[in-house]
Amino acid sequence: MEFSSKLLENAVYEMSQLPGIGKRTALRLVLHLLKQPKEQSERLSNAIQVLRNDIKFCTSCHNISDVALCEICANPKRDDSLVCVVEDIRDVMAIENTGQYKGLYHVLGGKISPMEGIGPHDLTIVSLVEKVKREEIKELIFALSSTMEGDTTNFYIYKQLEEVSIKTSTIARGIAVGDELEYADEITLGRSIMNRIPFENSIKAL
Amino acid sequence: MEFSSKLLENAVYEMSQLPGIGKRTALRLVLHLLKQPKEQSERLSNAIQVLRNDIKFCTSCHNISDVALCEICANPKRDDSLVCVVEDIRDVMAIENTGQYKGLYHVLGGKISPMEGIGPHDLTIVSLVEKVKREEIKELIFALSSTMEGDTTNFYIYKQLEEVSIKTSTIARGIAVGDELEYADEITLGRSIMNRIPFENSIKAL
């Protein structure tokens, strides 16, 4: 792509560094900003800069937060004997949206992935292990995605906690509510038969 | 969506104001920026701000340019008796990429669209008409998209130039090179038969 302006070229280049944004989309976005009032570009530009400079993470669960202890960790109504281990803030938001979970979270900040050069020390695993040893946590719920990396991370944390007596669980994998059996993949269907639950429990959930 | 941080919420909101970027995509982009080195966010933020503040438009063709007269208008090798009327800079880039056109451009900045509240005076039509009257332009090539708005804009400019003796043309519409006739839509196929060209001309293009 040949640009008639260095400024434009630079803005398009920086925009196209975002994931899933190619050069063409970046150009469309930048030209859109040029057509809008100047204030919109300023607000976007400021929002990005302020976020990046002033962002804080909760000292306990490592979730993104504007204060030292996030709203969830600071809430006395939450069950602090229950900690759900997740990858990032989007998972916290997804679980919070269900309204079904009243425990706390621990945000790892990713998964162990040798392919991407992410080792255990790039994540908040040390902080999690210390928290488990220090505080009275009864159960750790692993809610990472069920990929090779997710399973590896779960197992690494599990190994780190071998000497501590703590209950560990993972979220249930199975056929989604409303889905037809015939379209489910074999692994999911196989797991959902292996890990079947007493019928009485499924009635309770209604 | 419930956010644990006002800063995050604000950045996601501003990002989601861009066309085609929903709240979820905006969150993904912002979280990506948070994982990258601080410099990347700063560069993006600066690029947007500098572009919006310092952007200039060529005084002659209204294309985006860092100098008063853009590279194309300032190039003495270009044929200044030929002006191609386009909607925005992307069309200039597309035509330049063909390497087939040696004339100048005139960037309208959009199309007349009553639905979106864009009238003739929001575009650079007055400047085009003045340029045609002032300079020695032999031919005006309309290269707007063939939509209702494009056709309206073409016709409006054509009417403004009735008293001036200037040749006007539009780019050829027809079956794309390499396409099969049976899959072409009726309007395009109809036009390409109506506006057939002498066979000798098509040989020359090879």
Interface residues (C-beta under 8 A of the other chain):
Chain A: M1 E2 F3 S4 S5 K6 L7 L8 N10 A11 Y13 E14 M15 Q17 L18 P19 G20 I21 T25 L27 R28 L29 V30 L31 H32 L33 L34 K35 K38 Q40 S41 E42 R43 L44 S45 N46 A47 I48 Q49 V50 L51 R52 N53 D54 I55 K56 C58 N63 I64 S65 D66 C70 E71 I72 D88 I89 R90 V92 M93 E96 N97
Chain B: M1 E2 F3 S4 S5 K6 L7 L8 N10 A11 Y13 E14 M15 Q17 L18 P19 G20 I21 T25 L27 R28 L29 V30 L31 H32 L33 L34 K38 Q40 S41 E42 R43 L44 S45 N46 A47 I48 Q49 V50 L51 R52 N53 D54 I55 K56 C58 N63 I64 S65 D66 C70 E71 I72 D88 I89 R90 V92 M93 E96 N97 G110
